Amino acid sequence: IEPGANLRRADLRRADLKGASLADANLYLANLEGANLEGANLTGANLEGAKADEDTTWPQGFDPKAAGVIFE
């Protein structure tokens, strides 16, 4: 995925994004329920309003709530 990719409102449910480069990506309002983001680079990514659930896997040390992710 290109740095700064526009994934606004993208349906990424259950997507395997393990190790993906999502630096500076726009994930505003994206659906990340069940997605695997283990090891992904989320530096500078906009996750405001993105949806996630207990099955979403995040990079070690990443705080999705502080990034504006909504858990439903």
Predicted model as a PDB file, atoms N, CA, C, CB and O in Angstrom, pLDDT in the B-factor column:
MODEL        1                                                                  
ATOM      1  N   ILE A   1       0.848  -1.165   0.000  1.00 76.00           N  
ATOM      2  CA  ILE A   1       0.000   0.000   0.000  1.00 76.00           C  
ATOM      3  C   ILE A   1       0.899   1.234   0.000  1.00 76.00           C  
ATOM      4  CB  ILE A   1      -0.968  -0.005   1.220  1.00 76.00           C  
ATOM      5  O   ILE A   1       1.865   1.306   0.759  1.00 76.00           O  
ATOM      6  N   GLU A   2       0.582   2.178  -0.834  1.00 77.00           N  
ATOM      7  CA  GLU A   2       1.392   3.392  -0.956  1.00 77.00           C  
ATOM      8  C   GLU A   2       1.302   4.267   0.293  1.00 77.00           C  
ATOM      9  CB  GLU A   2       0.956   4.193  -2.178  1.00 77.00           C  
ATOM     10  O   GLU A   2       0.227   4.389   0.882  1.00 77.00           O  
ATOM     11  N   PRO A   3       2.400   4.869   0.699  1.00 77.00           N  
ATOM     12  CA  PRO A   3       2.317   5.810   1.815  1.00 77.00           C  
ATOM     13  C   PRO A   3       1.323   6.918   1.482  1.00 77.00           C  
ATOM     14  CB  PRO A   3       3.711   6.408   2.138  1.00 77.00           C  
ATOM     15  O   PRO A   3       1.318   7.447   0.370  1.00 77.00           O  
ATOM     16  N   GLY A   4       0.484   7.263   2.454  1.00 90.00           N  
ATOM     17  CA  GLY A   4      -0.514   8.295   2.239  1.00 90.00           C  
ATOM     18  C   GLY A   4      -1.743   7.822   1.481  1.00 90.00           C  
ATOM     19  O   GLY A   4      -2.532   8.646   1.019  1.00 90.00           O  
ATOM     20  N   ALA A   5      -1.922   6.522   1.342  1.00 95.00           N  
ATOM     21  CA  ALA A   5      -3.062   5.975   0.601  1.00 95.00           C  
ATOM     22  C   ALA A   5      -4.379   6.469   1.191  1.00 95.00           C  
ATOM     23  CB  ALA A   5      -3.022   4.437   0.608  1.00 95.00           C  
ATOM     24  O   ALA A   5      -4.510   6.630   2.404  1.00 95.00           O  
ATOM     25  N   ASN A   6      -5.350   6.705   0.312  1.00 97.00           N  
ATOM     26  CA  ASN A   6      -6.665   7.142   0.758  1.00 97.00           C  
ATOM     27  C   ASN A   6      -7.574   5.930   0.899  1.00 97.00           C  
ATOM     28  CB  ASN A   6      -7.271   8.172  -0.225  1.00 97.00           C  
ATOM     29  O   ASN A   6      -8.096   5.415  -0.089  1.00 97.00           O  
ATOM     30  N   LEU A   7      -7.757   5.482   2.131  1.00 97.00           N  
ATOM     31  CA  LEU A   7      -8.622   4.340   2.430  1.00 97.00           C  
ATOM     32  C   LEU A   7      -9.825   4.810   3.246  1.00 97.00           C  
ATOM     33  CB  LEU A   7      -7.839   3.235   3.196  1.00 97.00           C  
ATOM     34  O   LEU A   7     -10.379   4.055   4.044  1.00 97.00           O  
ATOM     35  N   ARG A   8     -10.214   6.047   3.039  1.00 98.00           N  
ATOM     36  CA  ARG A   8     -11.351   6.650   3.735  1.00 98.00           C  
ATOM     37  C   ARG A   8     -12.599   5.808   3.466  1.00 98.00           C  
ATOM     38  CB  ARG A   8     -11.569   8.133   3.280  1.00 98.00           C  
ATOM     39  O   ARG A   8     -12.933   5.516   2.318  1.00 98.00           O  
ATOM     40  N   ARG A   9     -13.278   5.424   4.548  1.00 98.00           N  
ATOM     41  CA  ARG A   9     -14.512   4.633   4.509  1.00 98.00           C  
ATOM     42  C   ARG A   9     -14.335   3.239   3.881  1.00 98.00           C  
ATOM     43  CB  ARG A   9     -15.566   5.393   3.742  1.00 98.00           C  
ATOM     44  O   ARG A   9     -15.320   2.602   3.507  1.00 98.00           O  
ATOM     45  N   ALA A  10     -13.102   2.771   3.766  1.00 98.00           N  
ATOM     46  CA  ALA A  10     -12.847   1.453   3.167  1.00 98.00           C  
ATOM     47  C   ALA A  10     -13.391   0.334   4.040  1.00 98.00           C  
ATOM     48  CB  ALA A  10     -11.348   1.250   2.938  1.00 98.00           C  
ATOM     49  O   ALA A  10     -13.338   0.406   5.268  1.00 98.00           O  
ATOM     50  N   ASP A  11     -13.908  -0.690   3.398  1.00 98.00           N  
ATOM     51  CA  ASP A  11     -14.381  -1.886   4.099  1.00 98.00           C  
ATOM     52  C   ASP A  11     -13.221  -2.866   4.166  1.00 98.00           C  
ATOM     53  CB  ASP A  11     -15.630  -2.528   3.382  1.00 98.00           C  
ATOM     54  O   ASP A  11     -12.953  -3.591   3.208  1.00 98.00           O  
ATOM     55  N   LEU A  12     -12.539  -2.884   5.297  1.00 98.00           N  
ATOM     56  CA  LEU A  12     -11.367  -3.748   5.484  1.00 98.00           C  
ATOM     57  C   LEU A  12     -11.647  -4.823   6.525  1.00 98.00           C  
ATOM     58  CB  LEU A  12     -10.143  -2.917   5.903  1.00 98.00           C  
ATOM     59  O   LEU A  12     -10.729  -5.318   7.180  1.00 98.00           O  
ATOM     60  N   ARG A  13     -12.911  -5.179   6.674  1.00 98.00           N  
ATOM     61  CA  ARG A  13     -13.276  -6.228   7.627  1.00 98.00           C  
ATOM     62  C   ARG A  13     -12.527  -7.514   7.284  1.00 98.00           C  
ATOM     63  CB  ARG A  13     -14.812  -6.473   7.623  1.00 98.00           C  
ATOM     64  O   ARG A  13     -12.510  -7.968   6.140  1.00 98.00           O  
ATOM     65  N   ARG A  14     -11.902  -8.087   8.333  1.00 98.00           N  
ATOM     66  CA  ARG A  14     -11.160  -9.347   8.241  1.00 98.00           C  
ATOM     67  C   ARG A  14     -10.000  -9.307   7.229  1.00 98.00           C  
ATOM     68  CB  ARG A  14     -12.112 -10.459   7.867  1.00 98.00           C  
ATOM     69  O   ARG A  14      -9.527 -10.357   6.794  1.00 98.00           O  
ATOM     70  N   ALA A  15      -9.545  -8.112   6.856  1.00 98.00           N  
ATOM     71  CA  ALA A  15      -8.424  -7.989   5.919  1.00 98.00           C  
ATOM     72  C   ALA A  15      -7.118  -8.395   6.596  1.00 98.00           C  
ATOM     73  CB  ALA A  15      -8.320  -6.544   5.381  1.00 98.00           C  
ATOM     74  O   ALA A  15      -6.909  -8.124   7.779  1.00 98.00           O  
ATOM     75  N   ASP A  16      -6.244  -9.047   5.833  1.00 98.00           N  
ATOM     76  CA  ASP A  16      -4.922  -9.410   6.351  1.00 98.00           C  
ATOM     77  C   ASP A  16      -3.951  -8.307   5.954  1.00 98.00           C  
ATOM     78  CB  ASP A  16      -4.447 -10.812   5.805  1.00 98.00           C  
ATOM     79  O   ASP A  16      -3.431  -8.298   4.838  1.00 98.00           O  
ATOM     80  N   LEU A  17      -3.713  -7.385   6.865  1.00 97.00           N  
ATOM     81  CA  LEU A  17      -2.817  -6.261   6.630  1.00 97.00           C  
ATOM     82  C   LEU A  17      -1.550  -6.395   7.469  1.00 97.00           C  
ATOM     83  CB  LEU A  17      -3.525  -4.939   6.943  1.00 97.00           C  
ATOM     84  O   LEU A  17      -0.892  -5.404   7.788  1.00 97.00           O  
ATOM     85  N   LYS A  18      -1.223  -7.622   7.816  1.00 97.00           N  
ATOM     86  CA  LYS A  18      -0.047  -7.898   8.639  1.00 97.00           C  
ATOM     87  C   LYS A  18       1.207  -7.349   7.949  1.00 97.00           C  
ATOM     88  CB  LYS A  18       0.095  -9.425   8.902  1.00 97.00           C  
ATOM     89  O   LYS A  18       1.527  -7.713   6.818  1.00 97.00           O  
ATOM     90  N   GLY A  19       1.901  -6.466   8.665  1.00 97.00           N  
ATOM     91  CA  GLY A  19       3.147  -5.897   8.153  1.00 97.00           C  
ATOM     92  C   GLY A  19       2.955  -4.844   7.071  1.00 97.00           C  
ATOM     93  O   GLY A  19       3.936  -4.403   6.471  1.00 97.00           O  
ATOM     94  N   ALA A  20       1.716  -4.427   6.802  1.00 96.00           N  
ATOM     95  CA  ALA A  20       1.459  -3.445   5.744  1.00 96.00           C  
ATOM     96  C   ALA A  20       2.028  -2.079   6.104  1.00 96.00           C  
ATOM     97  CB  ALA A  20      -0.043  -3.328   5.477  1.00 96.00           C  
ATOM     98  O   ALA A  20       2.082  -1.704   7.275  1.00 96.00           O  
ATOM     99  N   SER A  21       2.448  -1.347   5.088  1.00 95.00           N  
ATOM    100  CA  SER A  21       2.906   0.021   5.284  1.00 95.00           C  
ATOM    101  C   SER A  21       1.713   0.945   5.092  1.00 95.00           C  
ATOM    102  CB  SER A  21       4.070   0.384   4.301  1.00 95.00           C  
ATOM    103  O   SER A  21       1.304   1.223   3.964  1.00 95.00           O  
ATOM    104  N   LEU A  22       1.163   1.414   6.196  1.00 96.00           N  
ATOM    105  CA  LEU A  22       0.014   2.314   6.160  1.00 96.00           C  
ATOM    106  C   LEU A  22       0.397   3.697   6.678  1.00 96.00           C  
ATOM    107  CB  LEU A  22      -1.146   1.739   6.988  1.00 96.00           C  
ATOM    108  O   LEU A  22      -0.454   4.447   7.158  1.00 96.00           O  
ATOM    109  N   ALA A  23       1.680   4.029   6.576  1.00 96.00           N  
ATOM    110  CA  ALA A  23       2.166   5.327   7.044  1.00 96.00           C  
ATOM    111  C   ALA A  23       1.422   6.442   6.325  1.00 96.00           C  
ATOM    112  CB  ALA A  23       3.691   5.461   6.819  1.00 96.00           C  
ATOM    113  O   ALA A  23       1.317   6.445   5.099  1.00 96.00           O  
ATOM    114  N   ASP A  24       0.908   7.386   7.102  1.00 97.00           N  
ATOM    115  CA  ASP A  24       0.197   8.556   6.595  1.00 97.00           C  
ATOM    116  C   ASP A  24      -1.080   8.216   5.821  1.00 97.00           C  
ATOM    117  CB  ASP A  24       1.113   9.348   5.713  1.00 97.00           C  
ATOM    118  O   ASP A  24      -1.632   9.077   5.135  1.00 97.00           O  
ATOM    119  N   ALA A  25      -1.552   6.977   5.923  1.00 97.00           N  
ATOM    120  CA  ALA A  25      -2.779   6.581   5.222  1.00 97.00           C  
ATOM    121  C   ALA A  25      -3.994   7.243   5.865  1.00 97.00           C  
ATOM    122  CB  ALA A  25      -2.941   5.041   5.230  1.00 97.00           C  
ATOM    123  O   ALA A  25      -4.020   7.495   7.069  1.00 97.00           O  
ATOM    124  N   ASN A  26      -4.990   7.517   5.042  1.00 98.00           N  
ATOM    125  CA  ASN A  26      -6.246   8.064   5.535  1.00 98.00           C  
ATOM    126  C   ASN A  26      -7.221   6.904   5.717  1.00 98.00           C  
ATOM    127  CB  ASN A  26      -6.824   9.147   4.557  1.00 98.00           C  
ATOM    128  O   ASN A  26      -7.780   6.400   4.744  1.00 98.00           O  
ATOM    129  N   LEU A  27      -7.422   6.485   6.958  1.00 98.00           N  
ATOM    130  CA  LEU A  27      -8.341   5.393   7.288  1.00 98.00           C  
ATOM    131  C   LEU A  27      -9.570   5.937   8.017  1.00 98.00           C  
ATOM    132  CB  LEU A  27      -7.630   4.324   8.156  1.00 98.00           C  
ATOM    133  O   LEU A  27     -10.224   5.220   8.774  1.00 98.00           O  
ATOM    134  N   TYR A  28      -9.872   7.207   7.779  1.00 98.00           N  
ATOM    135  CA  TYR A  28     -11.014   7.863   8.411  1.00 98.00           C  
ATOM    136  C   TYR A  28     -12.294   7.083   8.113  1.00 98.00           C  
ATOM    137  CB  TYR A  28     -11.143   9.327   7.922  1.00 98.00           C  
ATOM    138  O   TYR A  28     -12.631   6.849   6.952  1.00 98.00           O  
ATOM    139  N   LEU A  29     -13.002   6.684   9.168  1.00 98.00           N  
ATOM    140  CA  LEU A  29     -14.262   5.943   9.090  1.00 98.00           C  
ATOM    141  C   LEU A  29     -14.139   4.570   8.422  1.00 98.00           C  
ATOM    142  CB  LEU A  29     -15.269   6.760   8.346  1.00 98.00           C  
ATOM    143  O   LEU A  29     -15.151   3.990   8.028  1.00 98.00           O  
ATOM    144  N   ALA A  30     -12.923   4.045   8.290  1.00 98.00           N  
ATOM    145  CA  ALA A  30     -12.753   2.706   7.702  1.00 98.00           C  
ATOM    146  C   ALA A  30     -13.276   1.643   8.663  1.00 98.00           C  
ATOM    147  CB  ALA A  30     -11.260   2.437   7.363  1.00 98.00           C  
ATOM    148  O   ALA A  30     -13.273   1.840   9.878  1.00 98.00           O  
ATOM    149  N   ASN A  31     -13.718   0.532   8.120  1.00 98.00           N  
ATOM    150  CA  ASN A  31     -14.174  -0.587   8.939  1.00 98.00           C  
ATOM    151  C   ASN A  31     -13.025  -1.579   9.057  1.00 98.00           C  
ATOM    152  CB  ASN A  31     -15.451  -1.266   8.327  1.00 98.00           C  
ATOM    153  O   ASN A  31     -12.645  -2.219   8.077  1.00 98.00           O  
ATOM    154  N   LEU A  32     -12.474  -1.703  10.265  1.00 98.00           N  
ATOM    155  CA  LEU A  32     -11.331  -2.586  10.520  1.00 98.00           C  
ATOM    156  C   LEU A  32     -11.717  -3.760  11.416  1.00 98.00           C  
ATOM    157  CB  LEU A  32     -10.187  -1.798  11.160  1.00 98.00           C  
ATOM    158  O   LEU A  32     -10.853  -4.374  12.042  1.00 98.00           O  
ATOM    159  N   GLU A  33     -13.006  -4.071  11.481  1.00 98.00           N  
ATOM    160  CA  GLU A  33     -13.457  -5.162  12.343  1.00 98.00           C  
ATOM    161  C   GLU A  33     -12.826  -6.484  11.892  1.00 98.00           C  
ATOM    162  CB  GLU A  33     -15.006  -5.266  12.327  1.00 98.00           C  
ATOM    163  O   GLU A  33     -12.970  -6.899  10.742  1.00 98.00           O  
ATOM    164  N   GLY A  34     -12.137  -7.122  12.813  1.00 98.00           N  
ATOM    165  CA  GLY A  34     -11.509  -8.407  12.537  1.00 98.00           C  
ATOM    166  C   GLY A  34     -10.254  -8.342  11.691  1.00 98.00           C  
ATOM    167  O   GLY A  34      -9.699  -9.384  11.342  1.00 98.00           O  
ATOM    168  N   ALA A  35      -9.787  -7.144  11.350  1.00 98.00           N  
ATOM    169  CA  ALA A  35      -8.590  -7.008  10.515  1.00 98.00           C  
ATOM    170  C   ALA A  35      -7.330  -7.354  11.316  1.00 98.00           C  
ATOM    171  CB  ALA A  35      -8.488  -5.572   9.949  1.00 98.00           C  
ATOM    172  O   ALA A  35      -7.272  -7.156  12.529  1.00 98.00           O  
ATOM    173  N   ASN A  36      -6.327  -7.873  10.607  1.00 98.00           N  
ATOM    174  CA  ASN A  36      -5.037  -8.185  11.228  1.00 98.00           C  
ATOM    175  C   ASN A  36      -4.043  -7.102  10.817  1.00 98.00           C  
ATOM    176  CB  ASN A  36      -4.525  -9.616  10.808  1.00 98.00           C  
ATOM    177  O   ASN A  36      -3.586  -7.067   9.674  1.00 98.00           O  
ATOM    178  N   LEU A  37      -3.712  -6.220  11.757  1.00 98.00           N  
ATOM    179  CA  LEU A  37      -2.759  -5.141  11.520  1.00 98.00           C  
ATOM    180  C   LEU A  37      -1.452  -5.375  12.269  1.00 98.00           C  
ATOM    181  CB  LEU A  37      -3.363  -3.805  11.933  1.00 98.00           C  
ATOM    182  O   LEU A  37      -0.667  -4.449  12.473  1.00 98.00           O  
ATOM    183  N   GLU A  38      -1.228  -6.610  12.671  1.00 98.00           N  
ATOM    184  CA  GLU A  38      -0.011  -6.954  13.413  1.00 98.00           C  
ATOM    185  C   GLU A  38       1.218  -6.542  12.607  1.00 98.00           C  
ATOM    186  CB  GLU A  38       0.032  -8.474  13.731  1.00 98.00           C  
ATOM    187  O   GLU A  38       1.377  -6.933  11.451  1.00 98.00           O  
ATOM    188  N   GLY A  39       2.078  -5.753  13.231  1.00 98.00           N  
ATOM    189  CA  GLY A  39       3.324  -5.336  12.583  1.00 98.00           C  
ATOM    190  C   GLY A  39       3.151  -4.275  11.522  1.00 98.00           C  
ATOM    191  O   GLY A  39       4.127  -3.909  10.867  1.00 98.00           O  
ATOM    192  N   ALA A  40       1.937  -3.762  11.325  1.00 97.00           N  
ATOM    193  CA  ALA A  40       1.710  -2.728  10.308  1.00 97.00           C  
ATOM    194  C   ALA A  40       2.325  -1.406  10.767  1.00 97.00           C  
ATOM    195  CB  ALA A  40       0.190  -2.551  10.026  1.00 97.00           C  
ATOM    196  O   ALA A  40       2.403  -1.130  11.964  1.00 97.00           O  
ATOM    197  N   ASN A  41       2.754  -0.603   9.814  1.00 97.00           N  
ATOM    198  CA  ASN A  41       3.281   0.726  10.105  1.00 97.00           C  
ATOM    199  C   ASN A  41       2.122   1.716  10.009  1.00 97.00           C  
ATOM    200  CB  ASN A  41       4.449   1.113   9.119  1.00 97.00           C  
ATOM    201  O   ASN A  41       1.650   2.024   8.915  1.00 97.00           O  
ATOM    202  N   LEU A  42       1.668   2.208  11.154  1.00 97.00           N  
ATOM    203  CA  LEU A  42       0.555   3.154  11.207  1.00 97.00           C  
ATOM    204  C   LEU A  42       1.020   4.571  11.549  1.00 97.00           C  
ATOM    205  CB  LEU A  42      -0.474   2.690  12.226  1.00 97.00           C  
ATOM    206  O   LEU A  42       0.218   5.404  11.971  1.00 97.00           O  
ATOM    207  N   THR A  43       2.303   4.840  11.368  1.00 96.00           N  
ATOM    208  CA  THR A  43       2.858   6.148  11.674  1.00 96.00           C  
ATOM    209  C   THR A  43       2.158   7.232  10.854  1.00 96.00           C  
ATOM    210  CB  THR A  43       4.369   6.165  11.408  1.00 96.00           C  
ATOM    211  O   THR A  43       2.181   7.211   9.624  1.00 96.00           O  
ATOM    212  N   GLY A  44       1.539   8.176  11.557  1.00 97.00           N  
ATOM    213  CA  GLY A  44       0.884   9.293  10.879  1.00 97.00           C  
ATOM    214  C   GLY A  44      -0.450   8.956  10.241  1.00 97.00           C  
ATOM    215  O   GLY A  44      -1.058   9.816   9.604  1.00 97.00           O  
ATOM    216  N   ALA A  45      -0.921   7.728  10.396  1.00 97.00           N  
ATOM    217  CA  ALA A  45      -2.201   7.336   9.791  1.00 97.00           C  
ATOM    218  C   ALA A  45      -3.364   8.013  10.505  1.00 97.00           C  
ATOM    219  CB  ALA A  45      -2.374   5.805   9.834  1.00 97.00           C  
ATOM    220  O   ALA A  45      -3.341   8.186  11.724  1.00 97.00           O  
ATOM    221  N   ASN A  46      -4.374   8.393   9.741  1.00 98.00           N  
ATOM    222  CA  ASN A  46      -5.584   8.983  10.298  1.00 98.00           C  
ATOM    223  C   ASN A  46      -6.595   7.860  10.523  1.00 98.00           C  
ATOM    224  CB  ASN A  46      -6.167  10.096   9.352  1.00 98.00           C  
ATOM    225  O   ASN A  46      -7.163   7.329   9.569  1.00 98.00           O  
ATOM    226  N   LEU A  47      -6.817   7.500  11.791  1.00 98.00           N  
ATOM    227  CA  LEU A  47      -7.751   6.432  12.146  1.00 98.00           C  
ATOM    228  C   LEU A  47      -8.988   6.985  12.845  1.00 98.00           C  
ATOM    229  CB  LEU A  47      -7.064   5.402  13.040  1.00 98.00           C  
ATOM    230  O   LEU A  47      -9.751   6.231  13.450  1.00 98.00           O  
ATOM    231  N   GLU A  48      -9.187   8.294  12.765  1.00 98.00           N  
ATOM    232  CA  GLU A  48     -10.321   8.939  13.427  1.00 98.00           C  
ATOM    233  C   GLU A  48     -11.638   8.358  12.915  1.00 98.00           C  
ATOM    234  CB  GLU A  48     -10.285  10.466  13.201  1.00 98.00           C  
ATOM    235  O   GLU A  48     -11.923   8.382  11.717  1.00 98.00           O  
ATOM    236  N   GLY A  49     -12.429   7.840  13.845  1.00 98.00           N  
ATOM    237  CA  GLY A  49     -13.737   7.303  13.500  1.00 98.00           C  
ATOM    238  C   GLY A  49     -13.732   5.919  12.881  1.00 98.00           C  
ATOM    239  O   GLY A  49     -14.793   5.386  12.556  1.00 98.00           O  
ATOM    240  N   ALA A  50     -12.549   5.324  12.711  1.00 98.00           N  
ATOM    241  CA  ALA A  50     -12.490   3.966  12.164  1.00 98.00           C  
ATOM    242  C   ALA A  50     -13.140   3.006  13.155  1.00 98.00           C  
ATOM    243  CB  ALA A  50     -11.015   3.540  11.864  1.00 98.00           C  
ATOM    244  O   ALA A  50     -13.050   3.207  14.366  1.00 98.00           O  
ATOM    245  N   LYS A  51     -13.793   1.964  12.646  1.00 98.00           N  
ATOM    246  CA  LYS A  51     -14.460   0.986  13.506  1.00 98.00           C  
ATOM    247  C   LYS A  51     -13.596  -0.253  13.657  1.00 98.00           C  
ATOM    248  CB  LYS A  51     -15.842   0.608  12.939  1.00 98.00           C  
ATOM    249  O   LYS A  51     -12.984  -0.720  12.696  1.00 98.00           O  
ATOM    250  N   ALA A  52     -13.551  -0.783  14.876  1.00 98.00           N  
ATOM    251  CA  ALA A  52     -12.818  -2.015  15.156  1.00 98.00           C  
ATOM    252  C   ALA A  52     -13.604  -2.815  16.182  1.00 98.00           C  
ATOM    253  CB  ALA A  52     -11.371  -1.715  15.665  1.00 98.00           C  
ATOM    254  O   ALA A  52     -14.578  -2.327  16.755  1.00 98.00           O  
ATOM    255  N   ASP A  53     -13.174  -4.040  16.406  1.00 98.00           N  
ATOM    256  CA  ASP A  53     -13.808  -4.871  17.426  1.00 98.00           C  
ATOM    257  C   ASP A  53     -12.735  -5.667  18.152  1.00 98.00           C  
ATOM    258  CB  ASP A  53     -14.870  -5.818  16.800  1.00 98.00           C  
ATOM    259  O   ASP A  53     -11.541  -5.479  17.917  1.00 98.00           O  
ATOM    260  N   GLU A  54     -13.172  -6.559  19.038  1.00 97.00           N  
ATOM    261  CA  GLU A  54     -12.213  -7.328  19.839  1.00 97.00           C  
ATOM    262  C   GLU A  54     -11.384  -8.288  18.991  1.00 97.00           C  
ATOM    263  CB  GLU A  54     -12.943  -8.106  20.918  1.00 97.00           C  
ATOM    264  O   GLU A  54     -10.379  -8.814  19.469  1.00 97.00           O  
ATOM    265  N   ASP A  55     -11.782  -8.527  17.752  1.00 98.00           N  
ATOM    266  CA  ASP A  55     -11.025  -9.424  16.871  1.00 98.00           C  
ATOM    267  C   ASP A  55      -9.986  -8.688  16.033  1.00 98.00           C  
ATOM    268  CB  ASP A  55     -11.973 -10.169  15.955  1.00 98.00           C  
ATOM    269  O   ASP A  55      -9.205  -9.324  15.325  1.00 98.00           O  
ATOM    270  N   THR A  56      -9.964  -7.364  16.100  1.00 98.00           N  
ATOM    271  CA  THR A  56      -8.969  -6.588  15.365  1.00 98.00           C  
ATOM    272  C   THR A  56      -7.624  -6.732  16.076  1.00 98.00           C  
ATOM    273  CB  THR A  56      -9.391  -5.079  15.254  1.00 98.00           C  
ATOM    274  O   THR A  56      -7.541  -6.551  17.291  1.00 98.00           O  
ATOM    275  N   THR A  57      -6.581  -7.055  15.330  1.00 98.00           N  
ATOM    276  CA  THR A  57      -5.238  -7.216  15.881  1.00 98.00           C  
ATOM    277  C   THR A  57      -4.411  -5.990  15.512  1.00 98.00           C  
ATOM    278  CB  THR A  57      -4.563  -8.525  15.357  1.00 98.00           C  
ATOM    279  O   THR A  57      -4.336  -5.609  14.344  1.00 98.00           O  
ATOM    280  N   TRP A  58      -3.787  -5.375  16.523  1.00 98.00           N  
ATOM    281  CA  TRP A  58      -3.023  -4.142  16.335  1.00 98.00           C  
ATOM    282  C   TRP A  58      -1.530  -4.388  16.476  1.00 98.00           C  
ATOM    283  CB  TRP A  58      -3.470  -3.083  17.334  1.00 98.00           C  
ATOM    284  O   TRP A  58      -1.120  -5.387  17.068  1.00 98.00           O  
ATOM    285  N   PRO A  59      -0.702  -3.476  15.931  1.00 98.00           N  
ATOM    286  CA  PRO A  59       0.748  -3.580  16.148  1.00 98.00           C  
ATOM    287  C   PRO A  59       1.055  -3.459  17.636  1.00 98.00           C  
ATOM    288  CB  PRO A  59       1.509  -2.486  15.346  1.00 98.00           C  
ATOM    289  O   PRO A  59       0.366  -2.748  18.367  1.00 98.00           O  
ATOM    290  N   GLN A  60       2.082  -4.149  18.068  1.00 96.00           N  
ATOM    291  CA  GLN A  60       2.489  -4.115  19.469  1.00 96.00           C  
ATOM    292  C   GLN A  60       2.736  -2.679  19.898  1.00 96.00           C  
ATOM    293  CB  GLN A  60       3.750  -4.972  19.698  1.00 96.00           C  
ATOM    294  O   GLN A  60       3.450  -1.936  19.225  1.00 96.00           O  
ATOM    295  N   GLY A  61       2.133  -2.287  21.037  1.00 96.00           N  
ATOM    296  CA  GLY A  61       2.340  -0.965  21.588  1.00 96.00           C  
ATOM    297  C   GLY A  61       1.451   0.120  21.002  1.00 96.00           C  
ATOM    298  O   GLY A  61       1.504   1.264  21.454  1.00 96.00           O  
ATOM    299  N   PHE A  62       0.631  -0.211  20.003  1.00 97.00           N  
ATOM    300  CA  PHE A  62      -0.248   0.782  19.391  1.00 97.00           C  
ATOM    301  C   PHE A  62      -1.522   0.935  20.208  1.00 97.00           C  
ATOM    302  CB  PHE A  62      -0.585   0.392  17.943  1.00 97.00           C  
ATOM    303  O   PHE A  62      -2.121  -0.061  20.614  1.00 97.00           O  
ATOM    304  N   ASP A  63      -1.940   2.165  20.451  1.00 97.00           N  
ATOM    305  CA  ASP A  63      -3.146   2.446  21.220  1.00 97.00           C  
ATOM    306  C   ASP A  63      -4.245   2.946  20.279  1.00 97.00           C  
ATOM    307  CB  ASP A  63      -2.859   3.488  22.337  1.00 97.00           C  
ATOM    308  O   ASP A  63      -4.298   4.137  19.975  1.00 97.00           O  
ATOM    309  N   PRO A  64      -5.114   2.056  19.819  1.00 98.00           N  
ATOM    310  CA  PRO A  64      -6.140   2.459  18.852  1.00 98.00           C  
ATOM    311  C   PRO A  64      -7.124   3.484  19.401  1.00 98.00           C  
ATOM    312  CB  PRO A  64      -6.896   1.252  18.388  1.00 98.00           C  
ATOM    313  O   PRO A  64      -7.578   4.358  18.663  1.00 98.00           O  
ATOM    314  N   LYS A  65      -7.459   3.390  20.680  1.00 97.00           N  
ATOM    315  CA  LYS A  65      -8.408   4.354  21.252  1.00 97.00           C  
ATOM    316  C   LYS A  65      -7.819   5.765  21.223  1.00 97.00           C  
ATOM    317  CB  LYS A  65      -8.779   3.958  22.703  1.00 97.00           C  
ATOM    318  O   LYS A  65      -8.528   6.727  20.928  1.00 97.00           O  
ATOM    319  N   ALA A  66      -6.535   5.889  21.527  1.00 97.00           N  
ATOM    320  CA  ALA A  66      -5.875   7.197  21.494  1.00 97.00           C  
ATOM    321  C   ALA A  66      -5.822   7.741  20.058  1.00 97.00           C  
ATOM    322  CB  ALA A  66      -4.444   7.094  22.084  1.00 97.00           C  
ATOM    323  O   ALA A  66      -5.745   8.952  19.854  1.00 97.00           O  
ATOM    324  N   ALA A  67      -5.864   6.845  19.070  1.00 98.00           N  
ATOM    325  CA  ALA A  67      -5.826   7.240  17.656  1.00 98.00           C  
ATOM    326  C   ALA A  67      -7.218   7.577  17.132  1.00 98.00           C  
ATOM    327  CB  ALA A  67      -5.208   6.122  16.809  1.00 98.00           C  
ATOM    328  O   ALA A  67      -7.366   7.959  15.971  1.00 98.00           O  
ATOM    329  N   GLY A  68      -8.242   7.439  17.980  1.00 98.00           N  
ATOM    330  CA  GLY A  68      -9.600   7.798  17.573  1.00 98.00           C  
ATOM    331  C   GLY A  68     -10.445   6.663  17.046  1.00 98.00           C  
ATOM    332  O   GLY A  68     -11.519   6.900  16.494  1.00 98.00           O  
ATOM    333  N   VAL A  69      -9.977   5.410  17.207  1.00 98.00           N  
ATOM    334  CA  VAL A  69     -10.740   4.247  16.753  1.00 98.00           C  
ATOM    335  C   VAL A  69     -11.932   4.032  17.654  1.00 98.00           C  
ATOM    336  CB  VAL A  69      -9.861   2.987  16.721  1.00 98.00           C  
ATOM    337  O   VAL A  69     -11.840   4.209  18.869  1.00 98.00           O  
ATOM    338  N   ILE A  70     -13.050   3.651  17.070  1.00 98.00           N  
ATOM    339  CA  ILE A  70     -14.285   3.385  17.800  1.00 98.00           C  
ATOM    340  C   ILE A  70     -14.497   1.874  17.864  1.00 98.00           C  
ATOM    341  CB  ILE A  70     -15.504   4.095  17.126  1.00 98.00           C  
ATOM    342  O   ILE A  70     -14.451   1.184  16.845  1.00 98.00           O  
ATOM    343  N   PHE A  71     -14.730   1.373  19.073  1.00 97.00           N  
ATOM    344  CA  PHE A  71     -14.985  -0.056  19.242  1.00 97.00           C  
ATOM    345  C   PHE A  71     -16.477  -0.275  19.431  1.00 97.00           C  
ATOM    346  CB  PHE A  71     -14.186  -0.630  20.446  1.00 97.00           C  
ATOM    347  O   PHE A  71     -17.104   0.350  20.286  1.00 97.00           O  
ATOM    348  N   GLU A  72     -17.039  -1.166  18.628  1.00 84.00           N  
ATOM    349  CA  GLU A  72     -18.472  -1.455  18.710  1.00 84.00           C  
ATOM    350  C   GLU A  72     -18.705  -2.874  19.151  1.00 84.00           C  
ATOM    351  CB  GLU A  72     -19.154  -1.208  17.373  1.00 84.00           C  
ATOM    352  O   GLU A  72     -19.853  -3.300  19.278  1.00 84.00           O  
TER     353      GLU A  72                                                      
ENDMDL                                                                          
END                                                                             
